[in-house]
Amino acid sequence: MKLALLPWVLLLLATVPGSRPRPTAGAQDSCSLRCGDRNGPCSCHPTCSGLGTCCLDFQNFCLEVSPSSGSMMGGKDFVVQHLKWISSTDGVICRFKESIQTLGHVDSLGQVHCISPLLYESGRIPFNISMDNGRSFPYAGTWLAVHPYKVSETEKSQLVNETRWQYYGTPGTTGNLSLTWNTSRLPTQTVTIELWGYEETGKPYSENWTAEWSCLYTLATNIPNSGFFTFTPKPASPDYQRWKVGALRIVDSKNYLGKKDVLALWTNDHALAWHLGNDFREDSVAWARAQCLAWEALEDQLPNFLKELPDCPCTLAQARADSGRYFTDYGCDIEHGSVCTYHPGAVHCVRSVQASPQYASGQQCCYTAAGTQLLTADSTSGSTPDRGHDWGSPPYRTPPRVPSMSHWLYDVISFYYCCLWAPECSRYMRRRPSSDCRNYRPPHLASVFGDPHFVTFDGTNLTFNGRGEYVLLEAVLTDLRVQARAQPGMMTNGSQARGTGLTAVAVQEGNSDVVEVRLAKRSGVLEVLLNQEVLSFAEQSWMDLKGLFLSVAAEDKVSIMLSSGAGLEVSIQGPFLSVAILLPDKFLTHTRGLLGTLNNDPTDDFTLRSGQVLPLNASAQELFQFGADWAVHNTSSLFTYDSWFLINNFVYQPKHDPTFEPLFPDKTTLSPSQAEEAAKLCGNDHFCIFDVAATGSLSVGNATLVAHQLHQQRMQSLQPVMSCGWLAPPANGHKEGLRYLVGSTVHFHCNSGFSLAGAETSTCQADGTWSTPTPECQLGRSYTVLLSIIFGGLAVVLLVSIIYVLLRRKGNNTLGWVQLSGWVSGDG
């Protein structure tokens, strides 16, 4: 029996109208002011292209642009695809977020261009275009604004030897500075180079706390666009000394000073050492120390943001496995050579994905080659938390939520003051101490892979090869929903297999964007859809979206990081998708679906929608009915149906296909030769053996084996580790050992002239306490004895000397008396 079609499905299937006169704005047979709308006789929704239901002017009004992304600093030219304008016009206006307007233009080929504006946020920015000088804005599109450090270096002007720029004026750093740029990115004969400064003013954490970029002055005007400029910096006017952080902008010389939102190339934001005054150049250490002390005083007046930050993972393995809450810090990445400029001694750092809820702060965690945390209490190379999260935080735009820039003002320039320009790093580290991991709790992991096999959050195994769309996970706590589509595989002889595998996964949490990851026409290539529109990752591998972050670091893997701390990784393993889902502790007792009830109790993992629980020893047929019970309802489906195949098979048909006859695990048979090959490949991995039987393919079995091993390795990485916390070295001594996890031993030593009063070692115990406290280093006994000998010897020598002197004096006096007596008696 066919399901009743939803109204939106009926609209989806509307026929394409014939040709007609140019539409008026908002007309139902036009996409003018209707982008994303399914209502009417034709569709303006992204799915219409695959269904052939688009209005004739869909591409004219619902815009695609190239390039589709650029730095949030703005100044990038992009072309509107498909929208041709016959005659040149000066009336092109591009409006971003309903309020920020930039001037566009039409080129000699009739292509419409816009210039991206300077923004204080990253993410997808809606824009509209007016071709009538602002009277109407019927054309709509989306621009992706990107964190400045995630933009290709070819799109920026380069500071030659950037470190030299940021140390200019300190002892030994003088002379010329240079910058370069790609002239093809700025097609003009002459350019002007401007300095822009960034500041945040007003009372911190109040409504009048504002962020602003300001054009300060020019370094050069009307110079040839050669792609190279060198100069000798001079101290800036006192009027500009309050700006300590900024960037250079290169523009066409025809623009007046500071004209906003014009075609431009920006450098990275950086510390403006080179523009500071003579007081900095005459004594940079004293100047920086004063700035450090002023920062310290301000910090002491601001709220304590550390208390709401999450603890760091205890080990590098945990940090890399907990991909829902932590992501690689691009400033220290083990996969890119571990170039850790600010954290020498570390091989990898991660940052908390989400900013803290109240203060929008961020956690950073760095690790050594041994996989242990690097703490500021032990080294200035340790990880430091951030008052302003480097990646910013929704809703952005205001301090301390501005991506990159808030972080620069509150965490980076102060590091220059205290640590790089002055020897006051201890002050900085006291206010940016590393987090230890005593309160860290690893997330809970569940996986789906192969034909398809499920490992629940509580570790229960299930093979369910139904055909349809199913609920992997529902969590009322955050209204998290994860759904999967399973379709039959193919046998090696080309016939349809009796097993299935995942071909699409969709997720939404609360009112977040909907993300779907699917196999593109079963071609072995991942396709990512955002709110039912296919995304391109040709330009950017990271996207800041509503309620989530999205990363496509490789062609075969997509990472989804949700605001709750939940995370998904979807990858290709063989002919199907593999899915790993990570949930923090707060989801305990709040999940249901095919991945079970997360409560550390495997016995209730097979819970039906009704609440009935199947036993763990339920038959394969009973478990198949359990899986069928979790079929997605049409009204709650997150999937995109943008082809007739999908509509005919998953909209017209039941969400669970009752006619599909699966191969049950207890019914699998292998020929002797197949059994031998499977045993050689799979060993005792029953998932691998089943998939060889279900598909007749050793390669499919191998893909399942690899996926299962990856799950097991990740489980191992996420095992809880007990930490005893940081252990201080003794005063007048030092310690050996920077690992503070259970079983680790720290050795204590005293400086020369001191001896230990206490144990020489302390070991981290299973209960999270140290076996002994830090000992004391006291003046050593041998030292006391030596002093006694020295002073005793000196006393003896002194006594002998005194006696000798007295005796000499007595002898001299006796001789004098004898002589005097002789003289008196006439003997003289």
C-alpha positions in Angstrom: 0.0 0.0 0.0 1.4 3.4 -1.0 1.8 6.0 1.7 -0.2 9.2 1.5 2.0 11.8 -0.1 2.9 14.9 1.9 1.9 18.3 0.5 5.5 19.2 -0.1 6.1 16.1 -2.1 3.1 16.9 -4.3 4.6 20.3 -4.9 8.0 18.7 -5.6 6.5 16.8 -8.5 4.9 19.8 -10.2 5.4 19.9 -14.0 7.7 22.5 -15.6 5.7 25.4 -17.2 6.2 26.5 -20.7 7.9 29.7 -21.8 6.4 33.0 -20.7 7.1 36.7 -20.6 9.7 38.1 -18.1 8.3 37.5 -14.6 7.4 40.1 -12.1 9.0 40.0 -8.6 7.4 37.4 -6.4 5.3 35.8 -9.2 4.5 32.1 -8.5 5.8 31.0 -11.9 9.2 32.8 -11.3 12.0 32.5 -8.8 12.2 36.2 -8.2 12.1 36.6 -4.4 11.2 32.9 -4.1 14.5 31.1 -3.8 14.1 28.0 -1.6 10.3 27.9 -2.1 8.5 24.8 -3.3 5.1 26.4 -3.5 3.5 27.3 -6.8 3.3 25.7 -10.2 7.1 25.4 -10.4 9.9 25.0 -7.8 12.7 27.3 -6.7 14.1 24.8 -4.3 17.6 23.3 -4.8 16.1 19.9 -5.3 14.3 21.0 -8.5 17.3 20.6 -10.7 17.4 16.8 -10.3 13.6 16.5 -10.7 13.1 18.8 -13.6 10.6 20.9 -11.7 12.5 24.2 -11.6 10.9 27.5 -12.8 12.5 28.6 -16.1 14.4 31.4 -14.4 15.6 29.4 -11.4 19.4 29.9 -12.2 18.8 33.6 -12.9 17.4 34.4 -9.5 18.8 31.6 -7.3 22.4 32.4 -7.7 25.6 30.3 -7.9 28.8 32.3 -7.6 32.5 31.7 -8.4 34.5 31.7 -6.3 32.1 30.9 -3.5 34.3 31.7 -0.5 36.9 34.2 0.7 38.4 35.7 3.9 36.0 37.5 6.3 38.3 40.5 5.8 36.6 41.0 2.5 37.8 42.6 -0.8 37.3 39.5 -3.0 35.7 39.7 -6.4 33.3 37.0 -7.3 31.2 36.3 -10.5 27.6 35.5 -10.5 27.1 32.4 -12.7 24.3 32.2 -15.3 23.1 35.8 -14.7 24.0 37.8 -17.8 23.3 41.5 -18.2 23.1 42.7 -21.8 24.1 46.2 -21.3 26.6 47.7 -18.9 25.2 49.4 -15.8 26.5 51.3 -12.8 23.5 50.3 -10.7 24.7 46.9 -9.4 24.4 46.8 -5.6 25.3 43.7 -3.6 23.7 43.5 -0.2 24.9 41.1 2.5 22.9 40.1 5.5 20.2 42.7 4.7 22.4 45.5 5.8 25.9 45.6 4.3 26.0 47.0 0.8 28.9 46.9 -1.7 29.1 48.2 -5.3 29.1 45.5 -8.0 29.6 45.9 -11.7 29.0 44.2 -15.1 32.1 43.3 -17.1 32.6 43.4 -20.9 31.2 39.9 -21.2 28.0 40.8 -19.4 28.9 38.9 -16.2 27.8 40.4 -12.9 30.4 40.8 -10.2 30.2 41.5 -6.5 32.9 42.4 -3.9 32.8 40.6 -0.6 32.6 43.0 2.4 34.7 43.2 5.6 32.8 41.1 8.1 33.2 40.3 11.8 32.0 36.7 11.4 32.7 33.5 9.5 30.2 31.1 8.0 27.6 31.2 5.2 26.4 34.8 4.5 23.2 35.4 2.6 23.3 38.1 0.0 21.0 39.7 -2.6 21.7 41.7 -5.7 20.0 44.7 -7.2 20.4 45.6 -10.8 18.3 48.8 -10.6 20.5 50.8 -8.2 18.9 49.5 -5.0 15.2 49.7 -5.8 14.7 46.0 -5.6 16.9 43.0 -4.6 15.2 39.9 -6.3 18.4 37.9 -6.8 19.6 35.7 -3.9 22.7 33.7 -3.1 25.2 32.7 -0.4 28.8 33.7 0.3 31.1 31.7 2.6 33.2 34.0 4.9 36.3 32.2 6.1 38.6 32.6 9.1 41.6 34.6 7.8 44.1 31.8 8.6 42.0 29.2 6.8 42.2 31.0 3.5 44.8 30.0 0.8 48.0 31.9 1.1 47.7 32.8 -2.6 44.7 35.0 -1.7 46.7 37.2 0.7 49.6 39.6 0.6 52.6 38.0 2.3 54.8 39.6 5.0 58.3 38.5 4.1 59.8 37.0 7.2 56.7 37.6 9.3 58.6 37.1 12.6 60.9 40.0 11.7 57.8 42.3 11.3 56.5 41.4 14.7 59.9 41.8 16.4 60.9 45.1 14.7 62.3 47.6 17.1 63.5 45.0 19.6 67.3 44.6 20.1 68.9 43.5 16.8 65.8 43.9 14.6 66.1 46.9 12.3 66.5 47.7 8.6 63.9 47.2 5.9 60.7 45.2 5.8 59.1 43.7 2.6 55.8 42.3 1.5 54.7 40.5 -1.7 51.4 39.9 -3.4 50.0 38.2 -6.5 49.3 41.0 -9.0 46.8 38.9 -10.9 44.5 39.1 -7.9 44.5 42.9 -8.1 44.4 43.9 -11.8 45.4 47.6 -11.7 48.4 49.7 -12.7 49.1 51.4 -9.4 48.3 50.5 -5.8 48.1 52.0 -2.4 49.2 50.2 0.8 47.2 51.0 3.9 47.6 50.0 7.6 44.4 49.0 9.3 44.2 48.6 13.1 41.8 46.5 15.1 40.4 47.3 18.6 37.6 46.4 20.9 36.2 49.2 23.0 33.6 49.6 25.7 33.0 47.8 29.0 34.0 44.1 28.6 31.0 41.7 28.6 28.5 44.5 28.3 26.2 45.6 25.5 28.5 48.5 24.6 31.5 46.3 24.0 32.2 46.8 20.3 34.7 45.6 17.6 36.1 47.8 14.9 38.7 47.8 12.1 40.0 51.3 11.3 42.1 52.6 8.5 45.1 54.4 10.1 47.4 55.7 7.4 49.2 54.7 4.2 52.6 53.2 3.8 52.7 54.0 0.1 50.5 55.7 -2.5 50.4 55.3 -6.3 53.2 52.8 -6.5 53.5 50.4 -9.4 51.6 47.2 -9.0 54.8 45.1 -9.1 53.9 42.5 -6.5 56.7 43.7 -4.2 57.2 46.6 -1.7 60.0 47.3 0.7 60.4 50.2 3.2 62.1 51.3 6.4 59.5 51.6 9.1 59.2 54.9 11.0 57.5 55.3 14.3 53.8 56.1 13.8 52.2 59.4 15.0 51.2 59.3 18.7 47.5 59.4 17.5 47.9 55.8 16.2 49.9 54.3 19.0 46.9 52.7 20.7 46.6 50.2 17.9 48.9 47.2 18.6 47.3 44.7 16.3 46.4 45.1 12.6 46.9 44.2 9.0 48.0 45.8 5.7 45.6 46.3 2.9 46.6 46.8 -0.8 44.0 48.5 -3.0 43.7 50.3 -6.4 45.1 53.8 -6.0 41.9 55.2 -7.4 40.2 54.5 -4.1 40.3 57.1 -1.4 42.0 56.3 1.9 40.1 53.8 3.9 37.3 53.2 1.4 35.5 50.1 2.6 34.6 46.9 0.7 36.6 47.4 -2.5 38.8 44.9 -4.3 41.7 44.4 -2.0 44.4 42.0 -0.8 45.1 41.7 3.0 48.0 40.5 4.9 47.6 38.3 8.0 46.7 40.2 11.2 49.9 40.6 13.2 51.6 42.4 16.1 52.4 45.9 15.0 55.9 46.1 16.5 57.2 47.9 13.4 54.9 50.9 13.8 55.3 51.5 17.5 56.9 54.7 18.9 60.4 55.6 19.9 59.8 54.6 23.5 59.4 51.0 22.3 62.5 51.2 20.1 64.6 52.8 22.8 63.8 50.2 25.4 61.4 47.5 24.1 61.7 45.4 27.3 60.6 48.2 29.6 57.8 49.2 27.2 56.6 45.6 26.9 56.9 45.0 30.7 54.6 48.0 31.3 52.1 46.6 28.8 52.3 43.2 30.4 51.6 44.7 33.8 48.7 46.7 32.5 47.3 43.5 30.8 47.7 41.6 34.1 45.8 44.3 36.0 43.0 44.2 33.4 42.8 40.4 33.5 42.4 40.5 37.3 39.3 42.7 36.9 37.7 40.5 34.2 35.5 37.4 35.0 37.2 34.1 35.5 36.6 32.3 32.2 38.7 29.2 33.2 36.0 27.7 35.4 33.7 26.9 32.4 36.3 25.4 30.1 36.3 21.6 29.6 39.3 19.6 30.8 41.8 18.5 28.2 42.0 14.8 27.2 44.7 13.0 29.1 46.6 11.6 26.1 47.3 12.5 22.5 45.4 9.4 21.5 42.3 10.6 23.4 42.6 14.1 21.9 42.7 12.8 18.4 39.9 10.3 18.9 37.5 12.8 20.6 36.7 14.5 17.3 33.3 15.8 18.4 34.7 18.1 21.0 38.3 18.7 19.9 39.9 19.5 16.6 43.4 20.0 15.3 45.0 23.4 16.1 46.3 24.5 12.7 49.3 26.1 14.5 50.6 22.7 15.7 49.6 19.7 13.6 51.3 16.4 13.7 50.0 15.6 10.2 51.8 18.7 8.8 55.2 18.3 10.3 54.5 19.5 13.9 55.6 23.0 13.2 54.7 24.3 16.7 56.0 27.9 16.8 54.4 28.9 20.1 54.7 25.5 21.7 58.2 24.1 21.0 58.4 20.6 22.5 54.8 19.8 21.4 54.1 17.6 18.4 50.3 18.2 18.3 47.7 20.6 19.8 43.9 20.5 19.7 41.4 23.2 20.4 37.9 22.8 21.9 35.5 23.0 18.9 32.8 24.9 20.7 33.4 28.1 22.6 32.3 28.2 26.3 28.7 29.2 26.8 29.0 32.4 28.8 32.4 33.9 28.0 33.0 32.4 24.5 36.4 31.2 25.6 38.4 28.3 24.2 40.5 25.4 25.5 43.8 24.4 24.0 45.6 21.1 24.7 49.2 20.3 23.6 51.0 17.0 23.7 54.6 15.7 23.5 55.9 13.0 21.2 55.3 10.6 24.1 51.6 11.4 24.0 51.5 13.3 27.3 50.2 16.7 28.1 52.6 19.7 28.0 51.6 21.9 30.9 52.5 25.6 31.5 53.3 24.7 35.1 56.3 22.7 33.7 57.2 24.7 30.6 56.4 28.0 28.8 55.7 25.7 25.8 52.6 24.3 27.5 49.1 24.7 26.1 47.3 27.9 27.1 43.5 28.5 27.2 42.0 31.5 25.4 39.7 34.2 26.7 38.7 34.7 23.1 38.2 31.4 21.1 40.4 31.6 18.0 37.6 30.4 15.8 35.1 32.8 17.3 31.6 32.0 18.5 28.0 32.5 17.3 26.5 35.0 16.9 30.0 36.5 16.2 30.3 40.2 15.3 30.8 41.5 18.9 33.6 40.9 21.4 34.9 38.5 22.5 33.3 36.4 19.7 35.0 37.9 16.6 37.0 35.1 14.9 40.7 35.4 15.2 40.7 39.1 16.2 39.2 38.8 19.8 41.8 36.0 20.3 44.6 38.3 19.1 43.6 41.1 21.5 43.1 39.0 24.7 45.5 36.1 24.3 48.1 36.7 21.6 49.3 40.3 21.8 49.6 39.8 25.6 51.9 36.8 24.9 54.1 39.1 22.9 54.1 41.7 25.8 55.0 39.2 28.5 56.8 36.4 26.9 58.3 37.4 23.5 59.2 41.1 24.1 59.8 41.0 27.9 61.0 38.3 30.4 57.6 38.3 32.2 56.2 35.0 30.9 55.4 33.7 34.4 52.8 36.5 34.7 51.2 35.3 31.5 51.2 31.6 32.4 49.6 32.3 35.8 46.6 33.7 34.0 46.6 31.2 31.2 47.4 27.9 33.0 47.1 24.6 31.2 44.2 22.4 32.1 45.0 19.0 33.4 42.7 16.1 32.8 41.5 15.0 36.2 37.9 15.8 35.2 38.1 14.7 31.6 35.6 11.9 30.6 36.0 10.3 27.2 33.0 10.2 24.9 31.0 7.1 24.2 31.4 5.5 20.8 29.0 3.6 18.5 29.7 2.6 14.9 27.9 1.2 11.8 29.8 -0.3 8.9 29.7 -3.1 6.3 26.6 -5.0 5.6 25.6 -3.2 7.9 26.9 -4.1 11.3 26.1 -2.1 14.5 28.2 -1.7 17.6 26.0 0.1 20.1 27.2 2.7 22.7 27.1 -0.1 25.3 29.1 -2.5 23.1 26.3 -4.7 21.8 26.8 -6.2 18.3 24.0 -6.3 15.8 23.7 -7.2 12.1 20.6 -5.7 10.5 20.5 -5.7 6.7 17.1 -4.1 6.0 16.4 -2.0 3.0 15.1 1.5 3.8 15.7 4.5 6.0 16.2 4.0 9.7 16.8 5.9 13.0 20.3 5.3 14.2 19.9 7.7 17.1 17.4 10.0 18.8 18.2 12.0 21.9 15.5 14.2 23.3 18.0 15.9 25.5 19.2 18.1 22.6 16.7 16.9 20.0 19.6 15.1 18.2 18.5 12.9 15.3 20.8 10.7 13.2 19.2 8.7 10.3 20.7 6.3 7.8 19.6 4.9 4.4 20.5 1.3 3.6 20.4 -0.2 0.1 21.3 -3.6 -1.3 24.9 -4.3 -2.4 25.9 -6.2 -5.5 27.3 -9.7 -5.8 30.5 -10.3 -7.7 28.4 -11.7 -10.6 26.4 -8.5 -10.9 23.3 -9.7 -9.2 21.7 -8.0 -6.2 23.0 -9.2 -2.9 20.8 -10.2 0.0 22.8 -7.9 2.2 22.6 -4.1 2.4 24.9 -1.3 3.4 24.6 2.4 4.3 24.5 4.8 1.4 23.4 8.0 3.2 23.5 9.5 6.7 21.6 12.6 7.8 21.9 14.6 11.1 20.2 17.5 12.8 20.3 18.8 16.4 17.6 21.1 17.5 17.2 23.9 14.9 20.7 23.4 13.5 21.3 23.1 9.8 20.6 19.6 8.3 23.7 17.8 7.0 23.5 14.7 4.8 26.4 12.7 3.6 25.8 10.2 0.8 27.5 8.2 -1.9 27.2 10.2 -5.1 25.2 7.9 -7.5 27.0 4.9 -5.9 30.2 6.1 -7.5 32.4 5.7 -4.4 32.6 9.5 -3.9 31.2 11.3 -1.0 28.6 14.0 -1.6 27.6 16.5 1.2 24.3 18.3 1.3 23.4 21.2 3.5 19.7 21.8 3.9 19.1 19.7 0.8 21.6 21.6 -1.3 24.9 20.0 -2.5 28.0 21.6 -1.1 31.3 22.1 -2.9 34.5 21.7 -1.0 36.7 22.6 -3.9 37.8 25.9 -2.1 37.3 25.2 1.6 37.6 22.1 3.8 36.0 23.7 6.9 32.6 25.3 7.2 31.1 27.2 10.2 27.4 26.4 10.0 24.3 26.9 12.1 24.7 24.7 15.2 27.6 22.7 13.9 31.0 22.7 12.2 31.8 20.7 9.2 35.2 19.4 8.1 36.2 17.5 4.9 39.9 16.9 5.5 39.9 14.1 2.9 37.8 13.1 -0.1 36.6 10.0 1.7 35.8 11.3 5.2 33.5 14.0 6.6 33.5 15.1 10.3 30.5 16.8 11.8 30.9 18.6 15.2 27.6 19.5 16.9 27.1 22.3 19.5 26.3 19.7 22.2 29.7 18.1 21.8 28.4 15.2 19.9 30.3 14.2 16.8 29.9 12.1 13.7 32.5 10.8 11.3 31.2 9.4 8.0 33.7 7.7 5.6 33.8 5.3 2.7 34.7 1.7 3.5 34.4 -0.5 0.5 31.1 -0.1 -1.4 29.3 1.4 1.6 29.5 4.2 4.2 31.0 3.7 7.7 29.7 5.9 10.5 31.2 6.6 14.0 29.1 8.6 16.5 30.6 10.1 19.7 28.4 11.3 22.6 29.6 13.0 25.8 28.5 11.8 29.2 25.5 14.1 29.4 23.7 11.9 26.9 23.6 9.0 29.3 20.1 7.5 29.5 18.9 9.9 26.8 19.3 7.9 23.6 17.2 5.4 21.7 17.3 3.8 18.2 19.3 1.2 16.4 22.4 2.2 18.4 20.7 1.4 21.7 20.2 3.0 25.0 23.4 4.7 26.3 23.4 3.7 30.0 26.4 1.2 30.3 23.8 -1.6 30.3 23.9 -3.7 27.2 20.8 -5.7 28.2 18.3 -3.0 27.1 20.0 -2.0 23.8 17.3 -3.8 21.7 14.5 -1.5 22.8 11.5 -1.1 20.5 9.7 2.2 20.0 7.0 0.9 22.3 9.5 0.4 25.1 9.5 -3.4 24.8 13.0 -4.8 25.3 14.3 -7.8 23.3 16.8 -10.1 25.0 20.4 -10.1 23.9 19.9 -13.7 22.7 17.0 -12.8 20.5 16.9 -14.6 17.1 18.2 -13.0 13.9 14.6 -12.8 12.7 13.5 -11.0 15.9 16.4 -8.6 15.6 15.4 -7.9 12.0 11.9 -6.9 13.3 13.7 -4.7 15.9 15.5 -2.9 13.1 12.3 -2.6 11.0 10.6 -1.0 14.0 13.0 1.9 13.8 12.2 2.9 10.2 12.0 6.7 9.7 8.6 8.3 9.4 7.9 10.4 6.4 7.1 13.4 8.6 10.5 13.3 10.4 12.8 12.4 7.5 16.0 14.4 7.2 16.9 13.1 3.8 16.9 14.9 0.5 14.8 13.4 -2.4 16.3 15.1 -5.4 15.9 12.3 -8.0 13.0 10.2 -9.3 14.9 7.1 -8.1 14.8 8.3 -4.5 11.2 9.5 -4.7 10.0 6.2 -6.2 11.9 4.1 -3.7 11.8 6.0 -0.5 8.8 8.4 -0.7 6.3 6.3 -2.6 7.4 3.1 -0.9 7.4 2.3 2.8 10.5 3.5 4.7 11.3 -0.2 5.5 10.9 -2.5 2.5 8.9 -5.5 3.7 9.5 -7.3 0.4 13.3 -7.4 0.7 14.5 -10.8 1.8 17.7 -10.4 3.8 20.4 -13.0 4.5 20.4 -13.7 8.2 23.6 -14.4 10.0 22.5 -17.9 11.0 21.7 -18.8 7.4 25.0 -17.9 5.8 26.9 -20.7 4.0 30.3 -20.7 2.3 31.8 -23.3 0.0 34.9 -25.0 1.3 37.2 -22.8 -0.8 35.4 -19.6 0.2 35.5 -20.6 3.8 39.2 -21.2 3.6 39.8 -17.8 1.9 37.5 -16.0 4.4 39.2 -17.6 7.4 42.6 -16.5 6.0 41.4 -13.0 5.5 39.0 -12.5 8.5 40.5 -14.7 11.2 37.8 -14.8 13.9 36.0 -11.5 12.8 32.5 -12.7 12.3 31.4 -9.4 10.7 34.1 -9.9 7.9 33.1 -13.5 7.4 29.4 -12.6 7.1 30.1 -9.9 4.5 32.2 -12.3 2.4 29.2 -14.7 2.5 26.6 -12.0 1.8 28.4 -10.5 -1.2 30.8 -13.2 -2.4 33.5 -10.6 -2.3 36.7 -10.7 -0.3 37.3 -7.0 -0.9 34.0 -6.2 0.8 34.9 -8.5 3.7 38.3 -6.7 3.9 36.7 -3.3 4.0 34.4 -4.5 6.8 37.4 -5.9 8.7 39.3 -2.6 8.4 36.2 -0.6 9.6 35.8 -3.0 12.6 39.5 -2.6 13.5 39.2 1.1 13.3 36.3 1.0 15.7 38.3 -1.2 18.1 41.4 1.1 17.9 39.3 4.1 18.6 37.7 2.4 21.5 41.1 1.6 22.9 42.2 5.3 22.4 39.1 6.4 24.3 39.6 4.2 27.3 39.4 6.3 30.6 42.8 7.2 32.1 43.2 8.2 35.7 45.2 11.3 36.4 46.7 12.4 39.7 47.1 16.0 38.5 50.3 18.1 38.4 52.9 17.5 41.0 55.1 20.4 42.0 58.9 20.2 42.2 60.5 20.8 45.6 61.8 24.3 46.4 65.6 24.4 45.9 65.3 21.3 43.7 63.8 19.9 40.6 61.9 16.8 39.4 62.2 14.3 36.5 59.0 13.1 34.8 56.2 15.2 33.3 53.6 12.4 33.1 51.0 12.5 35.8 48.8 9.4 34.8 48.3 6.3 36.8 51.5 4.2 37.1 53.7 7.1 36.4 56.6 7.9 38.7 58.2 11.3 39.4 61.7 11.5 40.7 62.9 14.4 42.9 66.3 15.9 43.2 67.8 18.8 45.3 70.1 21.5 44.2 73.8 21.3 45.3 74.1 21.9 49.0 70.6 20.6 49.8 69.4 17.2 50.7 65.9 15.6 50.4 63.7 15.4 53.5 61.1 12.9 52.2 60.7 10.3 49.5 62.9 10.4 46.4 59.9 9.3 44.2 56.1 9.6 44.1 53.9 7.3 42.0 50.4 8.1 40.6 48.0 5.5 42.2 44.8 4.0 40.9 42.7 6.2 43.2 44.0 9.4 41.6 46.4 10.3 44.4 50.1 10.5 44.6 51.9 7.9 46.8 53.8 10.6 48.6 53.8 14.4 48.6 56.5 16.5 47.2 59.5 16.4 49.6 61.5 19.3 50.9 65.0 20.2 50.1 66.9 21.2 53.2 70.4 22.3 53.9 72.3 19.0 53.8 73.8 17.3 56.9 77.2 16.9 55.2 77.1 20.5 54.5 76.5 21.3 58.2 79.4 19.0 59.3 81.7 20.6 56.7 80.8 24.0 58.1 81.4 22.8 61.6 84.9 21.5 60.7 85.7 24.7 58.9 84.6 27.0 61.7 86.1 24.7 64.3 89.4 24.7 62.5 89.3 28.5 62.2 88.5 28.8 65.9 91.6 26.6 66.8 93.8 28.6 64.5 92.5 31.8 65.9 93.1 30.6 69.5 96.7 29.5 68.7 97.4 32.8 67.0 96.1 34.7 70.0 98.2 32.7 72.5 101.3 33.2 70.2 100.7 36.9 70.1 100.3 37.1 73.8 103.5 35.1 74.4 105.4 37.3 72.0 104.2 40.4 73.8 105.1 38.9 77.2 108.6 37.9 75.9 109.2 41.4 74.5 108.1 43.0 77.8 110.5 40.8 79.8 113.4 41.7 77.6 112.7 45.4 77.9 112.6 45.3 81.7 116.0 43.5 81.8 117.5 46.2 79.5 116.0 49.0 81.6 117.4 47.5 84.8 120.9 47.2 83.4 120.8 50.9 82.3 119.8 52.1 85.7 122.5 50.0 87.3 125.2 51.3 84.9 125.5 48.2 82.7 124.1 50.1 79.7 
